[in-house]
Amino acid sequence: MAEVEAVQLKEEGNRHFQLQDYKAATKSYSQALKLTKDKALLAILYRNRAACGLKTESYVQAASDASRAIDINSSDIKALYRRCQALEHLGKLDQAFKDVQRCATLEPRNQNFQETLRRLNTSIQEKLRVQFSTDLRVQKMFEILLDENSEADKREKAANNLIVLGREEAGAEKIFQNNGVALLLQLLDTKKPELVLAAVRTLSGMCSGHRARATVILHAVRIDRICSLMAVENEEMSLAVCNLLQAIIDSLSGEDKREHRGKEEALVLDTKKDLKQITSHLLDMLVSKKVSGQGRDQALNLLNKNVPRKDLAIHDNSRTIYVVDNGLRKILKVVGQVPDLPSCLPLTDNTRMLASILINKLYDDLRCDPERDHFRKICEEYITGKFDPQDMDKNLNAIQTVSGILQGPFDLGNQLLGLKGVMEMMVALCGSERETDQLVAVEALIHASTKLSRATFIITNGVSLLKQIYKTTKNEKIKIRTLVGLCKLGSAGGTDYGLRQFAEGSTEKLAKQCRKWLCNTSIDTRTRRWAVEGLAYLTLDADVKDDFVQDIPALQAMFELAKTSDKTILYSVATTLVNCTNSYDVKEVIPELVQLAKFSKQHVPEEHPKDKKDFIDMRVKRLLKAGVISALACMVKADSAILTDQTKELLASFLQALIPLALEGTDVGKVKAAHALAKIAAVSNPDIAFPGERVYEVVRPLVSLLDTQRDGLQNYEALLGLTNLSGRSDKLRQKIFKERALPDIENYMFENHDQLRQAATECMCNMVLHKEVRQGLRKETRA
């Protein structure tokens, strides 16, 4: 009875369908489904109800009913086509296409199926075009980022995609044209660090190499807002905003090296006003208490990089003159900060050194004596204006300022030392009961003792004072600085064995104490840095440097300090390494002049027995064994104005000492030295690590590591180093080619190890830019 009734309800549903009463038809089919178990009838009922769903625009229900019919009979062509129609309306074009494709396979001559296939194919192509268009991608990214309910993973992915898109010219322009700047401002308004960071990095990419966009973004975001973002404590954020400002400055000043043509050039006629406004805000940041130490450092880095002329052949130094007139006093205020005073601005370990470097660069950028006199007068007025018998803190700031200038333009600092009351104030502060006063005074004496003439004056007048402080103070910070002062005075004779300021054995005792403090991890990093500073002076003595390289814990402690965020230690570490390996320039000794000097009873420089070649080679090997390369890798990568040209030169001089070891001596020694050079060449800028002609000498040691008898790491880092070098110039590619490295590089392209294969392939990609390499490859292809 139930089956009969189900058939009757089906017929009833068909009549309602013909009368276009789809709701009634649906009701009849639904009742029939409850009464039958016959599969054929079930398939028909589901198929028919799917047709009702299409008519009533219940597409989800229609697709579901059609699927149930297909489950019963996979070749039910009506159910397949109805599901195709439902899926098309639901936007699931790829699934709809599969269903109609099945229909066309079952009935190839059915024109309706063929027409639907063509229509769906066109729709799918259009959907894909729209889906992958940059405009929609940009829109989607912003929707995800601005939706508070978006999943964290989706937000992170959208942020990264936006940053990448902003770095591409086409992508940056699409973001810009699609109201992207306004949307990025909305991301900045959220004040959520990850979103603000993504917005800043995207803006940075959009500004790079495009003057008009950079101008619009600068005015839209506003320089005061950019500076406030850079002023935050978060180092990552501060650095990202610094990069944004650098991209804007490069684009506005033409430093991006890209051509600006036609329409864009017409949009931006004069950028000097904007550049001056940026400089003005950076100078204001230096003296604001609202700016973090990180923000102040980034402002100083930007001023260091963009104000002084990069080429002194350029006549215009107006940016430097503007900074001297409007900002020198602000820079001097930073230099004169005393961290222990309550009035001190927020600083990092690097801030005062960055300010000293900026003063040095500004002074060097002046073109004539009147400009230098004006600079000196500003400094004199600032320092003398600080002297106040009633306020010891101001006196302290004055001496700290002199100390900072002595770390910059030393000749100017020396003139300032001659000001009435400066040396007297230093001596008075040394005798003060307040430890902060002693700290500042001792540091100032240390920086004042750089030249032998000045050191001799202080030896006469200040050594006893330093010794007294050293004996009486219980403050480790003062004690170690006093020791460095004594170290510096003790090394005033330089490398001359016969010209020692202190008694025999005194420098070794000072060095031993420095090494002891260096290894004491309970002392703060800033204070331990001074121990390295002391060794930088004392290692001019051959006995000291020989003892130091045998003290492995002390060496490793110094290397670990070189890897820290305190970059002020770089120069001291580099100096110590150069001293230990005798990598400094030595004047050629002319025998005739020596005889003449002896005859006239003048002093003749003497070489210490431990400064001979065998001792030097031994010291280099001990430094390698102690792990000097990992420290050097960090030092040469330092992205800071503190990595000065002098520091770079010192690092290059030390690396030069490795080259002879890589070419001569025992096999083990040559491999270790060559591997050390490869590590540096792989991760550093060759212009810093191996400046000038030195870089060509590095090629042969690296090529020697391309040997199957060497381990995989040595092969890999040698390939990375050669890749880095071959990307610099055609002359270097020619040198690599002449060292017959090409066959070895080619062999590694077919290694089983993925990383070796990749490194060799990248190296070969650089090498094929050389004409002789291309010719050789063509010959191989013909053969």
C-alpha positions as MATLAB code, in Angstrom:
seq = 'MAEVEAVQLKEEGNRHFQLQDYKAATKSYSQALKLTKDKALLAILYRNRAACGLKTESYVQAASDASRAIDINSSDIKALYRRCQALEHLGKLDQAFKDVQRCATLEPRNQNFQETLRRLNTSIQEKLRVQFSTDLRVQKMFEILLDENSEADKREKAANNLIVLGREEAGAEKIFQNNGVALLLQLLDTKKPELVLAAVRTLSGMCSGHRARATVILHAVRIDRICSLMAVENEEMSLAVCNLLQAIIDSLSGEDKREHRGKEEALVLDTKKDLKQITSHLLDMLVSKKVSGQGRDQALNLLNKNVPRKDLAIHDNSRTIYVVDNGLRKILKVVGQVPDLPSCLPLTDNTRMLASILINKLYDDLRCDPERDHFRKICEEYITGKFDPQDMDKNLNAIQTVSGILQGPFDLGNQLLGLKGVMEMMVALCGSERETDQLVAVEALIHASTKLSRATFIITNGVSLLKQIYKTTKNEKIKIRTLVGLCKLGSAGGTDYGLRQFAEGSTEKLAKQCRKWLCNTSIDTRTRRWAVEGLAYLTLDADVKDDFVQDIPALQAMFELAKTSDKTILYSVATTLVNCTNSYDVKEVIPELVQLAKFSKQHVPEEHPKDKKDFIDMRVKRLLKAGVISALACMVKADSAILTDQTKELLASFLQALIPLALEGTDVGKVKAAHALAKIAAVSNPDIAFPGERVYEVVRPLVSLLDTQRDGLQNYEALLGLTNLSGRSDKLRQKIFKERALPDIENYMFENHDQLRQAATECMCNMVLHKEVRQGLRKETRA';
ca = [
       0.000    0.000    0.000;
       2.817    2.438    0.906;
       4.557    1.945   -2.452;
       1.288    2.536   -4.349;
       0.612    5.687   -2.338;
       4.163    6.900   -3.017;
       3.607    6.513   -6.781;
       0.292    8.417   -6.512;
       2.000   11.250   -4.593;
       4.693   11.415   -7.283;
       2.013   11.780   -9.994;
       0.289   14.429   -7.877;
       3.584   16.291   -7.557;
       4.066   16.165  -11.329;
       0.623   17.749  -11.864;
       1.413   20.552   -9.400;
       4.759   21.124  -11.182;
       3.010   21.448  -14.567;
       0.658   23.994  -13.010;
       3.802   25.853  -11.683;
       2.724   25.263   -8.078;
       6.250   24.363   -7.006;
       5.624   24.460   -3.266;
       2.792   21.963   -3.529;
       4.899   19.792   -5.844;
       7.757   19.846   -3.328;
       5.344   18.813   -0.556;
       4.031   15.856   -2.570;
       7.538   14.636   -3.477;
       8.652   14.954    0.156;
       5.668   12.874    1.395;
       6.357   10.219   -1.264;
      10.027    9.984   -0.174;
       8.886    8.968    3.304;
       6.757    6.109    1.982;
       9.076    4.291   -0.431;
      12.305    2.345   -0.297;
      12.451    1.599   -3.998;
      15.773    2.980   -5.272;
      14.565    3.809   -8.777;
      11.571    5.705   -7.388;
      13.722    7.437   -4.763;
      16.081    8.688   -7.498;
      13.138   10.081   -9.513;
      11.606   11.785   -6.458;
      14.917   13.429   -5.431;
      15.532   14.494   -9.040;
      12.044   15.994   -9.315;
      12.327   17.791   -5.984;
      15.670   19.204   -7.194;
      13.788   20.667  -10.188;
      11.365   22.367   -7.749;
      14.323   23.758   -5.815;
      15.716   25.317   -9.006;
      12.344   26.944   -9.738;
      12.022   28.345   -6.182;
      15.713   29.400   -6.139;
      16.425   27.033   -3.239;
      19.772   26.168   -4.818;
      21.364   24.529   -1.775;
      18.394   22.169   -1.417;
      18.335   21.552   -5.188;
      22.047   20.622   -5.222;
      21.546   18.323   -2.207;
      18.538   16.499   -3.767;
      20.315   16.095   -7.104;
      23.377   14.658   -5.284;
      21.155   12.073   -3.543;
      19.720   11.018   -6.890;
      23.257   10.723   -8.333;
      24.319    8.625   -5.319;
      21.635    6.128   -6.322;
      22.389    6.320  -10.066;
      25.668    7.977  -11.098;
      24.546    8.167  -14.737;
      21.291    9.993  -13.993;
      21.788   12.679  -16.622;
      18.844   14.835  -15.481;
      20.090   14.849  -11.868;
      23.609   15.703  -13.054;
      22.381   18.640  -15.135;
      20.125   19.952  -12.359;
      22.968   19.805   -9.872;
      25.123   21.637  -12.424;
      22.506   24.407  -12.637;
      22.239   24.668   -8.830;
      26.025   24.777   -8.356;
      26.347   27.448  -11.033;
      23.901   29.666   -9.157;
      25.817   29.018   -5.942;
      29.019   30.252   -7.617;
      30.711   26.852   -7.562;
      31.602   27.024  -11.237;
      34.379   24.429  -11.229;
      32.055   21.765   -9.704;
      29.233   22.756  -12.076;
      31.631   22.405  -15.009;
      32.517   18.836  -13.981;
      28.795   17.852  -13.867;
      27.959   19.268  -17.299;
      31.155   17.729  -18.684;
      29.819   14.357  -17.482;
      26.489   15.119  -19.139;
      28.200   15.987  -22.443;
      30.137   12.712  -22.260;
      26.905   10.753  -21.833;
      25.081   12.716  -24.594;
      27.726   14.301  -26.869;
      25.171   15.627  -29.401;
      23.066   17.504  -26.867;
      23.473   21.169  -27.894;
      22.201   22.419  -24.542;
      25.034   20.640  -22.729;
      27.632   21.962  -25.198;
      26.354   25.524  -24.818;
      26.473   25.244  -21.004;
      30.032   23.895  -21.204;
      31.142   26.922  -23.270;
      29.323   29.379  -21.004;
      30.782   27.880  -17.809;
      34.271   27.769  -19.278;
      34.085   31.494  -20.090;
      32.727   32.276  -16.620;
      35.483   30.274  -14.927;
      38.192   32.066  -16.923;
      36.727   35.444  -16.032;
      36.443   34.466  -12.366;
      40.084   33.366  -12.332;
      41.155   36.593  -14.021;
      39.302   38.667  -11.444;
      40.360   36.438   -8.559;
      44.033   36.804   -9.386;
      43.924   40.451  -10.429;
      46.058   42.711   -8.267;
      43.136   45.036   -7.525;
      41.068   42.286   -5.922;
      44.096   40.883   -4.079;
      44.787   44.298   -2.592;
      41.134   44.706   -1.611;
      41.028   41.242   -0.025;
      44.220   41.837    1.933;
      42.896   45.061    3.435;
      39.532   43.424    4.235;
      41.300   40.654    6.170;
      43.647   43.058    7.961;
      40.903   45.501    8.978;
      38.483   42.771   10.073;
      38.953   42.254   13.807;
      37.410   38.793   13.554;
      39.963   37.529   11.017;
      42.077   34.562   12.067;
      45.646   35.368   13.162;
      47.184   33.154   10.451;
      45.152   34.846    7.717;
      46.115   38.279    9.018;
      49.804   37.394    9.092;
      49.655   36.004    5.558;
      47.767   39.057    4.267;
      50.280   41.401    5.937;
      53.268   39.577    4.407;
      51.617   39.512    0.959;
      50.915   43.243    1.175;
      54.554   43.971    2.064;
      55.804   41.865   -0.873;
      53.318   43.539   -3.237;
      54.454   46.977   -2.087;
      58.049   46.173   -3.035;
      57.102   45.470   -6.675;
      56.613   48.511   -8.901;
      53.357   47.216  -10.436;
      52.021   46.116   -7.044;
      52.972   49.393   -5.349;
      51.189   51.353   -8.073;
      48.056   49.190   -7.752;
      47.958   49.742   -3.983;
      48.443   53.464   -4.546;
      45.712   53.708   -7.219;
      43.200   51.691   -5.174;
      43.022   54.076   -2.209;
      45.852   52.107   -0.592;
      47.418   55.023    1.278;
      44.141   55.794    3.080;
      43.694   52.113    3.960;
      47.274   51.895    5.224;
      46.569   54.928    7.412;
      43.632   52.975    8.858;
      46.059   50.161    9.712;
      48.291   52.701   11.463;
      45.258   53.943   13.417;
      44.595   50.448   14.821;
      47.790   50.856   16.954;
      48.206   47.075   16.862;
      51.985   46.484   16.519;
      51.782   43.736   13.883;
      49.395   45.767   11.678;
      51.313   49.030   12.109;
      54.543   47.197   11.209;
      52.950   45.742    8.063;
      51.658   49.187    7.058;
      55.050   50.838    7.610;
      56.900   48.173    5.603;
      54.357   48.399    2.774;
      54.678   52.208    2.666;
      58.458   51.788    2.603;
      58.227   49.576   -0.475;
      55.830   52.000   -2.185;
      58.199   54.944   -1.619;
      61.298   53.208   -2.969;
      62.356   54.587   -6.333;
      59.258   56.746   -6.918;
      59.499   60.423   -6.095;
      55.834   61.310   -6.645;
      54.520   58.460   -4.478;
      57.088   59.233   -1.775;
      55.938   62.872   -1.710;
      52.249   61.948   -1.458;
      52.936   59.394    1.307;
      55.108   61.854    3.259;
      52.316   64.451    3.199;
      49.545   61.924    3.880;
      51.222   60.225    6.838;
      52.942   63.457    7.986;
      56.540   63.689    9.139;
      55.560   64.302   12.781;
      53.583   61.052   12.837;
      56.423   59.132   11.172;
      58.858   60.462   13.790;
      56.480   59.578   16.640;
      56.320   56.002   15.312;
      60.125   55.879   15.138;
      60.331   57.189   18.710;
      58.862   54.005   20.240;
      60.834   51.596   22.425;
      60.186   48.615   20.120;
      63.445   48.105   18.182;
      61.810   46.305   15.240;
      59.230   49.068   14.796;
      61.790   51.854   15.149;
      64.052   50.242   12.539;
      61.145   49.697   10.107;
      60.117   53.378   10.354;
      63.777   54.392    9.914;
      63.839   52.353    6.681;
      60.616   54.099    5.559;
      62.163   57.529    6.140;
      65.342   56.452    4.353;
      63.291   55.288    1.349;
      61.491   58.663    1.281;
      64.776   60.592    1.563;
      66.407   58.485   -1.186;
      63.461   59.051   -3.527;
      63.215   62.785   -2.850;
      66.959   63.371   -3.154;
      67.442   61.105   -6.173;
      69.654   58.647   -4.253;
      67.510   55.711   -5.453;
      69.460   55.829   -8.779;
      66.282   55.372  -10.833;
      65.196   57.596  -13.705;
      62.191   59.871  -13.222;
      60.601   60.674  -16.554;
      57.706   62.634  -18.007;
      54.564   62.771  -15.935;
      56.080   61.796  -12.616;
      58.924   64.294  -12.926;
      56.421   67.066  -13.585;
      54.492   66.234  -10.425;
      57.393   66.931   -8.077;
      59.266   70.085   -8.973;
      61.244   70.803   -5.797;
      61.829   68.454   -2.886;
      64.236   70.641   -0.863;
      61.489   71.922    1.430;
      60.384   68.382    2.327;
      63.972   67.234    2.908;
      64.643   70.225    5.165;
      61.459   69.493    7.131;
      62.566   65.855    7.644;
      66.004   67.008    8.863;
      64.404   69.519   11.231;
      62.147   66.877   12.806;
      65.059   64.448   13.188;
      67.036   67.128   15.035;
      64.045   67.795   17.310;
      63.888   64.079   18.118;
      67.426   64.194   19.529;
      66.473   66.322   22.531;
      62.918   65.114   23.175;
      62.318   63.150   26.362;
      59.384   61.419   24.647;
      61.774   59.673   22.238;
      63.140   56.255   23.246;
      66.811   55.377   23.097;
      66.137   53.246   19.995;
      64.316   56.126   18.294;
      67.163   58.538   19.080;
      69.675   56.073   17.619;
      67.682   55.766   14.399;
      67.406   59.559   14.087;
      71.191   59.823   14.503;
      71.735   57.037   11.956;
      69.576   58.892    9.414;
      71.421   62.174   10.022;
      74.793   60.402    9.774;
      73.818   58.820    6.484;
      72.061   61.706    4.745;
      73.484   65.049    5.901;
      77.255   65.029    5.170;
      78.342   64.848    1.540;
      79.175   61.364    0.309;
      81.673   62.825   -2.144;
      83.766   65.830   -1.093;
      84.154   66.730   -4.770;
      80.536   67.953   -4.628;
      80.680   71.649   -3.803;
      77.292   71.985   -2.070;
      77.460   71.321    1.692;
      74.319   73.332    2.508;
      72.708   70.436    4.409;
      75.669   70.315    6.789;
      75.601   74.123    7.260;
      71.860   73.935    8.035;
      72.421   71.206   10.647;
      75.350   73.090   12.216;
      73.272   76.274   12.518;
      70.039   74.643   13.647;
      71.036   71.381   15.286;
      74.637   71.331   16.538;
      73.596   72.393   20.040;
      71.038   69.578   20.086;
      73.682   67.051   19.049;
      76.023   68.414   21.738;
      73.252   67.958   24.290;
      73.052   64.252   23.380;
      76.848   63.882   23.553;
      76.867   65.529   26.984;
      74.282   63.235   28.570;
      75.351   61.457   31.769;
      73.322   58.215   32.176;
      73.476   58.282   35.992;
      71.853   61.726   36.282;
      68.055   61.959   36.737;
      67.792   64.563   33.958;
      69.342   62.192   31.373;
      67.456   61.561   28.139;
      66.560   57.929   27.275;
      69.701   56.433   25.675;
      71.080   53.113   24.458;
      74.701   51.984   24.745;
      75.273   53.340   21.227;
      73.598   56.774   21.396;
      76.477   58.976   22.546;
      78.936   57.300   20.175;
      76.549   57.854   17.232;
      76.314   61.531   18.202;
      80.144   61.793   18.388;
      80.414   60.235   14.916;
      77.854   62.721   13.569;
      79.848   65.647   15.014;
      82.977   64.226   13.370;
      81.271   63.849    9.977;
      79.797   67.346   10.117;
      83.181   68.853   11.026;
      84.942   66.953    8.222;
      82.276   68.153    5.753;
      83.098   71.828    6.314;
      84.953   73.409    3.415;
      86.901   76.310    4.870;
      88.384   77.784    8.040;
      85.557   80.317    8.629;
      83.049   77.428    8.669;
      85.247   75.462   11.110;
      85.699   78.532   13.318;
      81.918   78.982   13.443;
      81.539   75.312   14.390;
      84.176   75.632   17.127;
      82.575   78.795   18.545;
      79.203   77.069   18.889;
      80.916   74.229   20.789;
      82.868   76.656   22.993;
      79.752   78.705   23.819;
      77.799   75.563   24.619;
      80.507   74.140   26.936;
      81.391   77.370   28.729;
      77.690   78.138   29.108;
      77.356   74.895   31.081;
      79.979   75.812   33.695;
      78.179   76.797   36.878;
      79.790   76.862   40.357;
      76.344   76.359   41.876;
      75.309   73.359   39.759;
      77.725   70.404   39.606;
      75.433   68.511   37.192;
      75.889   71.217   34.550;
      79.680   71.055   34.987;
      79.423   67.317   34.548;
      77.486   67.765   31.275;
      80.164   70.188   30.049;
      83.035   67.719   30.646;
      80.973   64.860   29.177;
      80.448   66.994   26.049;
      84.212   67.563   25.713;
      84.732   63.827   26.204;
      82.244   63.092   23.399;
      83.864   65.572   21.007;
      87.264   63.984   21.704;
      85.778   60.736   20.347;
      84.797   62.639   17.188;
      86.958   65.403   15.662;
      89.977   65.044   17.952;
      91.682   68.277   16.797;
      88.586   70.236   17.755;
      88.427   68.358   21.068;
      92.052   69.242   21.740;
      91.283   72.934   21.194;
      88.358   72.674   23.610;
      90.646   71.088   26.224;
      92.601   74.338   26.132;
      89.546   76.347   27.194;
      89.934   78.008   30.561;
      88.653   75.755   33.319;
      88.245   72.505   31.323;
      91.352   70.635   32.523;
      90.935   72.107   35.999;
      87.355   70.865   36.114;
      88.481   67.371   35.046;
      90.999   67.242   37.887;
      88.426   68.625   40.356;
      85.872   65.979   39.304;
      88.496   63.256   39.755;
      88.827   64.347   43.362;
      85.070   64.547   43.939;
      83.451   62.225   46.468;
      80.535   61.590   44.103;
      81.201   58.470   42.023;
      79.347   59.803   38.965;
      81.732   62.790   38.850;
      84.762   60.493   39.010;
      83.313   58.289   36.271;
      82.869   61.178   33.829;
      86.254   62.736   34.675;
      88.185   59.494   34.194;
      86.502   58.852   30.835;
      87.370   62.394   29.737;
      91.020   61.890   30.755;
      91.093   58.627   28.787;
      89.806   60.304   25.614;
      92.169   63.251   26.136;
      95.207   60.928   26.148;
      95.042   59.881   22.516;
      98.159   61.705   21.328;
     101.586   61.253   22.860;
     102.016   65.002   23.516;
      98.758   65.152   25.453;
      99.450   61.809   27.171;
     102.845   63.074   28.318;
     101.166   66.090   29.883;
      98.695   63.854   31.722;
     101.436   61.415   32.770;
     103.110   64.361   34.418;
      99.917   65.743   35.962;
      97.341   62.992   36.211;
      98.831   59.505   36.645;
      99.144   59.856   40.404;
      95.521   61.008   40.516;
      94.361   57.987   38.480;
      96.365   55.620   40.665;
      94.864   57.158   43.784;
      91.318   56.747   42.434;
      92.115   53.164   41.423;
      93.292   52.317   44.941;
      90.572   54.127   46.907;
      87.373   53.563   44.889;
      85.174   50.560   45.582;
      83.038   51.127   42.494;
      83.963   48.560   39.811;
      82.782   50.889   37.022;
      85.201   53.626   38.095;
      87.984   51.160   38.868;
      87.918   49.620   35.410;
      87.826   53.006   33.665;
      90.734   54.227   35.765;
      92.600   51.112   34.757;
      91.903   51.847   31.081;
      93.284   55.358   31.594;
      96.471   53.836   32.980;
      96.501   51.311   30.104;
      96.247   54.098   27.567;
      99.018   56.084   29.174;
     101.115   52.939   29.441;
     100.808   52.373   25.682;
     101.689   55.939   24.703;
     104.974   54.687   23.221;
     103.090   52.586   20.683;
     104.827   49.488   19.331;
     108.263   50.883   20.101;
     109.824   48.429   22.562;
     112.391   50.988   23.696;
     109.912   53.792   24.372;
     107.871   52.595   27.355;
     106.084   55.030   29.625;
     105.844   52.671   32.615;
     108.263   50.373   34.379;
     109.016   46.866   33.104;
     106.130   44.492   33.840;
     103.562   47.226   34.627;
     101.672   46.863   31.339;
     101.460   43.068   31.799;
      99.893   43.588   35.241;
      97.374   46.060   33.813;
      96.532   43.624   31.000;
      96.055   40.765   33.428;
      93.539   42.817   35.397;
      91.714   43.751   32.172;
      91.442   40.081   31.208;
      90.125   39.264   34.677;
      87.338   41.862   34.366;
      86.589   40.796   30.800;
      85.860   37.243   31.952;
      83.705   38.371   34.909;
      80.140   37.942   33.594;
      78.676   39.355   36.811;
      79.836   42.826   35.678;
      77.486   44.638   33.244;
      78.330   44.585   29.531;
      78.928   48.332   29.325;
      81.610   48.137   32.017;
      83.265   45.000   30.577;
      83.546   46.898   27.291;
      86.113   49.116   28.957;
      88.283   46.077   29.647;
      88.446   45.503   25.876;
      89.236   49.199   25.446;
      92.195   48.771   27.827;
      93.451   45.738   25.907;
      93.151   47.702   22.655;
      95.904   49.943   23.996;
      97.974   47.397   25.895;
      98.161   44.840   23.071;
     100.579   47.142   21.313;
     103.022   45.482   23.738;
     104.188   42.110   22.339;
     104.314   40.430   25.762;
     100.712   41.472   26.446;
      99.364   40.274   23.089;
     101.194   36.951   23.434;
      99.698   36.368   26.896;
      96.240   37.443   25.705;
      95.967   34.960   22.808;
      96.866   32.140   25.200;
      93.967   33.097   27.484;
      91.135   31.325   25.600;
      88.330   32.295   28.077;
      89.311   35.974   27.750;
      89.339   35.759   23.932;
      85.942   34.074   23.850;
      84.529   36.632   26.309;
      85.680   39.426   23.952;
      84.148   37.661   20.933;
      80.794   37.289   22.741;
      80.801   41.003   23.588;
      81.407   41.771   19.893;
      78.134   39.985   19.066;
      75.995   42.051   21.488;
      73.782   45.024   20.604;
      76.403   47.418   22.049;
      78.211   48.403   18.843;
      80.527   50.898   20.557;
      82.836   47.960   21.253;
      83.514   47.275   17.546;
      86.464   49.645   17.233;
      88.171   48.338   20.387;
      87.767   44.685   19.327;
      89.017   45.435   15.812;
      92.022   47.340   17.228;
      92.876   44.481   19.596;
      92.733   41.931   16.753;
      94.919   44.105   14.543;
      97.445   44.556   17.358;
      97.559   40.817   18.136;
      98.262   39.963   14.501;
     100.530   42.978   13.773;
      98.207   43.888   10.903;
      98.846   47.607   11.299;
     100.943   49.571    8.850;
     104.632   49.476    9.705;
     107.014   52.056    8.304;
     109.825   50.632    6.254;
     113.123   50.735    8.121;
     115.958   52.128    5.997;
     119.322   50.865    7.374;
     121.194   54.022    6.365;
     118.764   56.230    8.285;
     119.024   53.940   11.336;
     122.796   54.289   11.322;
     122.470   58.043   10.933;
     120.016   58.224   13.854;
     122.368   56.187   16.083;
     125.280   58.387   15.126;
     123.337   61.528   16.032;
     122.203   59.826   19.274;
     118.504   59.975   18.347;
     116.004   57.344   19.435;
     115.685   54.352   17.061;
     112.460   52.270   17.238;
     113.109   48.716   18.426;
     111.182   45.571   17.419;
     110.167   43.195   20.185;
     111.378   39.582   19.681;
     107.758   38.364   19.937;
     106.726   40.545   16.990;
     108.551   38.296   14.522;
     106.661   36.283   11.876;
     106.585   32.914   13.678;
     104.985   34.457   16.762;
     102.460   36.377   14.625;
     101.382   33.215   12.734;
     100.952   31.373   16.016;
      98.752   34.169   17.381;
      96.534   34.129   14.271;
      96.032   30.353   14.625;
      95.076   30.711   18.293;
      92.538   33.410   17.439;
      90.982   31.139   14.803;
      90.831   28.281   17.284;
      89.107   30.507   19.866;
      86.292   31.382   17.406;
      87.216   34.812   16.060;
      85.370   34.201   12.771;
      81.884   34.043   14.304;
      82.559   37.402   15.993;
      83.875   38.914   12.741;
      80.789   37.696   10.855;
      78.601   39.698   13.273;
      80.873   42.734   13.189;
      81.046   43.131    9.409;
      77.245   42.868    9.176;
      76.597   45.668   11.703;
      74.215   48.163   10.083;
      75.152   51.255   12.040;
      77.074   54.489   11.632;
      79.300   53.179   14.463;
      80.883   50.836   11.916;
      83.070   53.724   10.762;
      85.553   53.717    7.881;
      88.388   53.378   10.425;
      86.740   50.295   11.977;
      86.161   48.778    8.537;
      89.808   49.365    7.672;
      90.933   47.659   10.887;
      88.708   44.622   10.215;
      90.018   44.427    6.655;
      93.605   44.596    7.938;
      92.986   41.679   10.297;
      91.373   39.584    7.559;
      94.388   40.347    5.382;
      96.510   38.482    7.952;
      94.538   35.288    7.227;
      95.368   35.221    3.517;
      99.068   34.187    3.841;
      98.034   31.384    6.242;
      95.518   30.150    3.679;
      98.205   29.932    0.997;
     101.263   28.799    2.955;
     102.106   26.451    5.819;
     100.620   23.103    6.813;
      97.602   21.622    5.010;
      95.462   21.792    8.150;
      96.433   25.432    8.741;
      95.687   26.397    5.131;
      92.254   24.757    5.219;
      91.308   26.435    8.524;
      92.392   29.866    7.310;
      90.671   29.415    3.928;
      87.470   28.261    5.660;
      87.598   31.327    7.910;
      87.832   33.585    4.849;
      84.954   31.693    3.210;
      82.716   32.239    6.260;
      83.322   35.990    6.102;
      82.999   36.213    2.298;
      79.692   34.311    2.454;
      77.892   36.688    4.830;
      79.541   40.106    4.480;
      79.699   42.949    2.032;
      83.070   42.361    0.278;
      83.587   46.134    0.040;
      83.754   46.237    3.854;
      85.559   42.963    4.607;
      88.040   43.078    1.716;
      88.265   46.663    0.415;
      90.234   47.645   -2.675;
      92.610   45.157   -4.263;
      92.554   42.848   -1.228;
      89.399   41.165   -2.471;
      91.266   39.525   -5.379;
      93.613   37.777   -2.958;
      90.666   36.033   -1.294;
      89.618   34.148   -4.440;
      92.382   31.527   -4.443;
      91.854   30.354   -0.823;
      88.112   30.002   -1.516;
      88.701   28.017   -4.708;
      91.040   25.696   -2.789;
      88.041   24.571   -0.683;
      86.188   23.293   -3.785;
      87.619   19.841   -3.274;
      85.824   16.564   -2.580;
      88.328   15.884    0.229;
      86.956   18.897    2.118;
      83.785   18.511    4.177;
      80.358   19.646    2.934;
      80.240   22.807    5.073;
      83.576   24.008    3.709;
      82.401   23.341    0.121;
      79.086   25.104    0.785;
      80.528   28.236    2.413;
      83.244   28.497   -0.263;
      80.508   28.424   -2.947;
      78.504   31.080   -1.083;
      81.606   33.242   -0.765;
      82.389   32.893   -4.491;
      78.737   33.672   -5.311;
      78.988   36.857   -3.266;
      82.274   37.861   -4.903;
      81.193   36.961   -8.459;
      78.179   39.225   -8.064;
      80.348   42.296   -7.383;
      82.225   42.901  -10.652;
      83.355   41.361  -13.928;
      86.970   41.705  -12.829;
      86.282   39.378   -9.899;
      84.476   36.921  -12.187;
      87.546   36.951  -14.423;
      89.789   36.243  -11.418;
      87.601   33.265  -10.379;
      87.675   31.996  -13.979;
      91.480   32.263  -14.160;
      91.799   30.304  -10.909;
      90.116   27.449  -12.864;
      87.182   27.230  -10.476;
      84.551   26.757  -13.198;
      84.799   22.935  -13.576;
      84.515   22.484   -9.794;
      81.517   24.824   -9.578;
      79.882   22.915  -12.436;
      80.516   19.561  -10.716;
      78.788   20.768   -7.534;
      75.717   21.681   -9.630;
      75.087   17.935   -9.971;
      75.708   16.974   -6.332;
      73.076   14.973   -4.461;
      73.043   17.521   -1.638;
      70.321   20.155   -2.299;
      72.112   23.087   -0.636;
      75.411   22.413   -2.406;
      73.590   22.126   -5.725;
      71.700   25.365   -5.102;
      74.826   27.299   -4.020;
      76.767   26.081   -7.085;
      73.889   26.983   -9.416;
      73.635   30.509   -7.966;
      77.390   30.923   -8.368;
      77.236   29.754  -11.979;
      74.374   32.196  -12.683;
      76.726   35.015  -11.669;
      79.697   33.554  -13.537;
      77.891   33.317  -16.905;
      77.816   37.116  -16.980;
      81.533   36.886  -17.842;
      82.278   36.655  -21.570;
      84.900   33.865  -21.351;
      82.554   31.689  -19.286;
      79.769   32.049  -21.872;
      82.162   31.184  -24.695;
      83.344   28.072  -22.822;
      79.768   26.912  -22.233;
      78.896   27.401  -25.931;
      81.849   25.212  -26.939;
      80.694   22.481  -24.532;
      77.156   22.664  -25.972;
      78.409   22.294  -29.560;
      80.622   19.378  -28.573;
];
